[in-house]
Amino acid sequence: MSPLDELTARASERAALDDFGGDSWREGLQLLVDTCESAPGVNPGGREYVYGQIVDALWNRLRIVDYVRRHPEVTEQAVERPLVVLGLPRTGTSLASYLLDQDPLRRSLLTWEAEDSVPPSTPETLRTDPRCLKKKAELDVLAEGLKAADIPMVHWDEADGPTECVFVQGQDFKSYLWEAFMPTSAYADWLLQADMTSAYSYERMVLQVLQSSAPGIWSLKMPSHAVHIETLLATFPDVRIVWAHRDPFKSTASFLRLNYLSRAVLGADVDVDVILPNVLRQLSEHIERPLAARQRIGDDRFFDLHYADLIRDPVAVMRSLYKWAGDDLTASTEAAMLDWLRAHPQDRFGVAPYSLEGSGVTRADLEPIFDTYLSVFDVELEGDAR
């Protein structure tokens, strides 16, 4: 039995199901498995960790497909006017999504339900569901382990907080979730030119399942929606796009740090001369593709959310966003946002100074990539990222 067939068999046995809803997921998964099996220096423990994540994704996909087979009416529901936050990685998309999550009329994709979606929860149990509490306990253990090992929390999602769409699209195996582990550029090269229709169709189906029991206007976030923006627009024609902006030199320094940490999971030999061009190519597409889409469909479909403004006065930014979106920001939602901000100070996990020093790339290397971006948008620079 091939490694891929072993993974699908593990997922099928766990779910007691065998219908994956077509084969759209297979090509991407095969590329991932081929890399995990052939890349030099892969640690067996690291490979099994990634394979465990793959089995989890396949397991949830099986259950989603089965739920829709038994409840076909859910696919008749519209996913109306979703608010989608995108942009370069590490630009404040998480902060924006957590603030939007304070609005009871909105619906966020929560961390726990993105990976354990069936049966869909109800509004009353979204944050008390046993699956949510189980995930919270697991993350508490992980946080303690990271703290004990003095490993920085570069990115953190709460079990009952909003997460990125990568974890849903990852169940179609067309997602930067998986690319972040890869020691070569094979999967990344494929992903940049892949037809993303099936990944977005699958995400829409998951959202339909989840909203069938807990409705609301979706607030979604994933920086790499920028890379696949034309498929996003085709799948959700009335999408409202929030483009997050931050000093690209700082965001690149942060993103590279996260990249090197995630790619260490497999224990494979990582060639910086391969990874750096790969990452910089991704960052370039995070800018060029939404700029082209914006030129095509017009500025009025976009809200420009600036990280510097969001840090200085987050509620003022939310007021502007709500006005642009045509939504009502109530006094109680504003108060909830302020309460959340007080309970979650920016430095609660410690201060993480981001610098390009030691990253393998310099500011001069990056300037040609970001020249157009900085000429179009008035992005406040945060100081010298050498």
PEVEN-V727703 format. One record per pair of residues at least 12 apart in sequence whose C-alpha atoms are under 10 Angstrom apart, sorted by the first residue. I is the first residue (numbers start at 0). J is the second residue. Records with the same first field share a line. If there is no record, write none. Layout:
I->J / J
//
This chain:
1->32
2->29 / 32 / 33 / 35 / 36 / 50
3->25 / 28 / 29 / 30 / 31 / 32 / 33 / 50 / 53
4->29
5->50 / 54
6->28 / 32 / 50 / 51 / 53 / 54 / 55 / 57 / 58
7->19 / 53 / 54 / 57 / 58 / 61
8->54 / 57
9->51 / 54 / 55 / 57 / 58
10->51 / 53 / 54 / 55 / 56 / 57 / 58 / 59 / 60 / 61
11->54 / 57 / 58 / 61 / 62
12->58
13->54 / 55 / 57 / 58 / 61
14->55 / 57 / 58 / 59 / 60 / 61 / 62 / 65
15->58 / 61 / 62
16->58 / 61 / 62 / 64 / 65
17->58 / 61 / 62 / 64 / 65
18->60 / 61 / 62 / 63 / 64 / 65 / 68
19->57 / 58 / 59 / 60 / 61 / 62 / 63 / 64 / 65 / 171
20->60 / 61 / 63 / 64 / 65 / 68 / 201
21->64 / 197
22->171 / 197
23->171 / 172 / 173 / 194 / 195 / 196 / 197 / 198 / 201
24->57 / 60 / 168 / 169 / 170 / 171 / 172 / 173 / 197 / 198
25->171 / 172 / 173
26->171 / 172 / 173 / 189 / 193
27->169 / 171 / 172 / 173 / 174 / 177 / 186 / 189 / 190 / 193
28->53 / 169 / 170 / 171 / 172 / 173 / 177 / 186
29->172 / 186
30->172 / 185 / 186 / 187 / 189
31->49 / 50 / 53 / 172 / 177 / 178 / 180 / 181 / 185 / 186
32->46 / 49 / 50 / 53
33->185 / 186
34->181 / 182 / 183 / 184 / 185 / 186
35->47 / 49 / 50 / 180 / 181 / 182 / 183 / 265 / 267
37->267
38->181 / 182 / 183 / 265 / 266 / 267 / 268 / 269
39->182 / 266 / 267 / 268 / 269
40->182 / 265 / 266 / 267 / 268 / 269
41->182 / 263 / 264 / 265 / 266 / 267 / 268 / 269
42->263 / 264 / 265 / 266 / 267 / 268
43->265 / 266 / 267
44->264 / 265 / 266
45->180 / 263 / 264 / 265 / 266 / 267
46->180 / 264 / 265 / 266 / 267
47->265
48->264 / 265
49->177 / 180 / 181 / 264 / 265
52->114 / 169 / 177
53->169 / 170 / 172 / 177
54->170
55->114 / 115 / 170
56->113 / 114 / 115 / 166 / 167 / 168 / 169 / 170 / 171 / 172
57->114 / 169 / 170 / 171 / 172
58->114 / 115 / 170
59->112 / 113 / 114 / 115 / 116 / 117 / 167 / 170
60->114 / 115 / 116 / 117 / 167 / 169 / 170 / 171 / 201 / 205
61->117 / 170
62->115 / 116 / 117 / 118
63->115 / 116 / 117 / 118 / 119 / 201 / 204 / 205 / 208 / 209
64->201 / 204 / 205
65->117
66->116 / 117 / 118 / 119 / 205 / 208
67->204 / 205 / 207 / 208
70->208
71->208
72->207 / 208 / 211
73->204 / 205 / 206 / 207 / 208 / 209 / 210 / 211 / 212
74->203 / 204 / 205 / 206 / 207 / 208 / 211
75->204 / 207
76->203 / 204 / 206 / 207 / 208 / 210 / 211
77->203 / 206 / 207 / 210 / 235
78->203 / 204 / 206 / 207 / 210 / 214 / 215 / 216 / 217 / 234 / 235 / 236 / 237 / 238
79->215 / 216 / 217 / 235 / 236 / 237 / 238
80->216 / 217 / 218 / 235 / 236 / 237 / 238 / 239 / 240 / 324
81->105 / 106 / 215 / 216 / 217 / 218 / 219 / 235 / 236 / 237 / 238 / 239 / 240
82->96 / 99 / 105 / 106 / 216 / 217 / 218 / 219 / 220 / 237 / 238 / 239 / 240 / 241 / 324
83->96 / 164 / 217 / 218 / 219 / 220 / 221 / 222 / 224 / 231 / 238 / 239 / 240 / 241 / 242 / 301
84->96 / 163 / 218 / 219 / 220 / 221 / 222 / 223 / 224 / 225 / 239 / 240 / 241 / 242 / 243 / 301 / 302 / 303 / 304
85->219 / 220 / 221 / 222 / 223 / 224 / 225 / 226 / 228 / 240 / 241 / 242 / 243 / 244 / 285 / 289 / 304
86->220 / 221 / 222 / 223 / 224 / 225 / 226 / 240 / 241 / 242 / 243 / 244 / 245 / 282 / 285 / 286 / 289 / 303 / 304
87->221 / 222 / 223 / 224 / 225 / 226 / 242 / 243 / 244 / 245 / 246 / 247 / 250 / 251 / 254 / 281 / 282 / 283 / 284 / 285 / 286
88->221 / 222 / 223 / 225 / 243 / 244 / 245 / 247 / 250 / 251 / 253 / 254 / 255 / 281 / 282 / 285
89->153 / 154 / 222 / 243 / 244 / 245 / 246 / 247 / 249 / 250 / 251 / 252 / 253 / 254 / 257 / 306
90->222 / 242 / 243 / 244 / 245 / 246 / 247 / 249 / 250 / 251 / 253 / 254 / 304 / 305 / 306 / 307
91->222 / 243 / 244 / 245 / 250 / 304 / 305 / 306 / 307 / 309 / 310
92->163 / 219 / 220 / 221 / 222 / 241 / 242 / 243 / 244 / 304 / 306
93->154 / 155 / 156 / 160 / 161 / 162 / 163 / 220 / 221 / 222
94->161 / 306 / 309 / 310 / 313 / 340 / 343 / 345
95->218 / 220 / 241 / 243 / 304 / 306 / 309 / 313 / 316 / 317
96->108 / 160 / 161 / 162 / 163 / 218 / 219 / 220 / 221
97->156 / 157 / 160 / 161 / 162 / 218 / 336 / 339 / 340
98->161 / 313 / 314 / 317 / 332 / 333 / 335 / 336 / 337 / 339 / 340
99->161 / 217 / 218 / 219 / 317 / 321 / 332 / 333 / 336
100->160 / 161 / 217 / 218 / 219 / 332 / 335 / 336 / 339
101->160 / 331 / 332 / 333 / 334 / 335 / 336 / 337 / 338 / 339
102->215 / 216 / 218 / 327 / 328 / 329 / 331 / 332 / 333 / 335 / 336
103->122 / 215 / 216 / 331 / 332 / 335
104->214 / 215 / 216 / 217 / 327 / 332
105->214 / 215 / 216 / 217 / 218 / 219
106->122 / 161 / 206 / 209 / 210 / 213 / 214 / 215 / 216 / 217 / 218 / 219
107->159 / 160 / 161 / 162 / 163 / 206 / 210 / 215 / 216 / 217 / 218 / 219 / 220
108->159 / 160 / 161 / 162 / 163 / 164 / 166 / 167 / 205 / 206 / 209 / 210 / 217 / 218 / 219 / 220
109->125 / 126 / 131 / 156 / 157 / 158 / 159 / 160 / 161 / 162 / 163 / 164 / 219
110->131 / 134 / 135 / 156 / 157 / 158 / 159 / 160 / 161 / 162 / 163 / 164 / 166
111->125 / 126 / 128 / 130 / 131 / 132 / 133 / 134 / 135 / 156 / 157 / 158 / 159 / 160 / 161 / 162
112->125 / 126 / 128 / 130 / 131 / 134 / 158 / 159 / 161 / 162 / 166 / 167 / 205 / 209
113->161 / 162 / 163 / 164 / 165 / 166 / 167 / 168 / 170 / 202 / 205 / 206 / 209
114->130 / 134 / 166 / 167 / 169 / 170
115->130 / 131 / 134
116->130 / 167 / 205 / 206 / 208 / 209
117->205 / 208 / 209
118->208 / 209 / 212
119->205 / 206 / 207 / 208 / 209 / 210 / 211 / 212 / 213
120->208 / 209 / 210 / 211 / 212 / 213
121->209 / 210 / 211 / 212 / 213 / 214
122->210 / 212 / 213 / 214 / 215
123->213
124->213
125->159 / 213
126->158 / 159 / 160
127->159
128->159
130->158
131->157 / 158 / 159
132->158 / 159
133->158
134->157 / 158 / 159
135->157 / 158 / 159
136->158
137->158
138->155 / 156 / 157 / 158
139->157 / 158
142->155
146->348
150->260
151->257 / 260 / 348 / 349 / 350 / 351
152->257 / 348 / 349 / 351
153->253 / 254 / 256 / 257 / 260 / 348 / 349 / 350 / 351
154->257 / 348
155->348
161->218 / 219 / 220
162->219 / 220 / 221
163->176 / 219 / 220 / 221 / 222 / 223
164->176 / 199 / 202 / 219 / 220 / 221 / 222 / 223 / 224
165->177 / 198 / 202 / 220 / 221 / 222 / 223 / 224
166->202 / 221
167->198 / 199 / 201 / 202 / 203 / 205 / 206
168->195 / 197 / 198 / 199 / 200 / 201 / 202 / 203 / 205
169->198 / 201 / 202
170->198 / 201 / 202
171->195 / 197 / 198 / 199 / 200 / 201 / 202
172->190 / 197 / 198
173->186 / 187 / 189 / 190 / 191 / 193 / 194 / 195 / 196 / 197 / 198 / 199
174->186 / 187 / 190 / 195 / 198 / 223
175->187 / 190 / 191 / 221 / 222 / 223 / 281
176->261
177->261
178->190 / 258 / 261 / 262
179->257 / 258 / 259 / 260 / 261 / 262 / 263 / 264 / 278
180->258 / 259 / 260 / 261 / 262 / 263 / 264 / 265 / 266 / 267
181->258 / 261 / 262 / 263 / 264 / 265 / 267 / 269 / 274
182->259 / 261 / 262 / 263 / 264 / 265 / 266 / 267 / 268 / 269 / 270 / 271 / 273 / 274
183->262 / 267 / 268 / 269 / 270 / 271 / 273 / 274 / 277
184->273 / 274 / 275 / 276 / 277 / 278
185->277
187->277 / 278 / 280 / 281
188->277 / 280 / 281
190->226 / 227
191->226 / 227 / 280 / 281 / 284
192->227
193->227
194->227 / 230
195->227 / 228 / 229 / 230 / 231
196->227 / 229 / 230 / 231 / 233 / 234
197->230 / 234
198->230 / 231
199->227 / 230 / 231 / 233 / 234 / 235
200->230 / 231 / 233 / 234 / 235
202->234
203->234 / 235
217->238
218->239
219->240 / 241
220->240 / 241
222->242 / 243 / 285
223->281 / 282 / 284 / 285
224->240 / 285 / 288 / 289
225->240 / 242 / 282 / 284 / 285 / 286 / 287 / 288 / 289 / 290 / 292
226->281 / 282 / 283 / 284 / 285 / 286 / 287 / 288 / 289
227->284 / 285 / 288 / 289
228->240 / 285 / 288 / 289 / 290 / 291 / 292 / 293
229->288 / 289 / 291 / 292
232->292 / 296
237->300
238->300 / 301
239->299 / 300 / 301 / 302 / 323 / 324
240->299 / 300 / 301 / 302 / 303 / 324
241->300 / 301 / 302 / 303 / 304 / 320 / 324
242->289 / 301 / 302 / 303 / 304 / 305
243->302 / 303 / 304 / 305 / 306 / 309
244->303 / 304 / 305 / 306 / 307 / 308 / 372 / 373 / 376 / 377 / 378 / 379
245->304 / 305 / 306 / 307 / 308 / 376 / 377 / 378 / 379 / 380 / 381
246->305 / 306 / 307 / 369 / 373 / 377 / 378 / 379 / 380 / 381 / 382 / 384
247->282 / 362 / 365 / 366 / 368 / 369 / 372 / 373 / 378 / 379 / 380 / 381 / 384
248->353 / 354 / 355 / 361 / 362 / 365 / 366 / 369 / 380 / 381 / 382 / 383 / 384 / 385
249->352 / 353 / 354 / 355 / 362 / 380 / 381 / 382 / 383 / 384 / 385
250->353 / 354 / 355 / 384
251->278 / 279 / 282 / 353 / 354 / 355 / 358 / 360 / 362 / 365 / 384
252->352 / 353 / 354 / 355 / 356 / 357 / 358 / 360 / 361 / 362 / 384 / 385
253->351 / 352 / 353 / 354 / 355 / 358
254->278 / 282 / 353
255->274 / 275 / 278 / 279 / 353 / 354 / 355 / 358 / 359 / 360
256->353 / 354 / 355 / 357 / 358
258->274 / 275 / 278
259->271 / 274 / 358
262->274
271->358 / 359 / 360
272->359
274->359
275->358 / 359 / 360
276->360
279->360 / 364 / 365 / 368
280->368
282->365 / 368 / 369
283->365 / 367 / 368 / 369 / 372
284->368
286->368 / 369 / 371 / 372
287->368 / 369 / 371 / 372
289->301
290->371 / 372 / 375
299->323
300->323 / 324
301->323 / 324
302->319 / 320 / 321 / 323 / 324
303->316 / 319 / 320 / 376
304->316 / 317 / 319 / 320
305->376 / 377 / 378 / 379
306->378 / 379
307->378 / 379 / 380 / 381
308->379
310->345
313->336 / 337 / 340
314->333 / 334 / 336 / 337 / 340
315->333
317->333 / 336
318->333
353->384
354->383 / 384 / 385
355->383 / 384 / 385
356->384 / 385
357->385
360->385
361->384 / 385
362->383 / 384 / 385
363->385
//
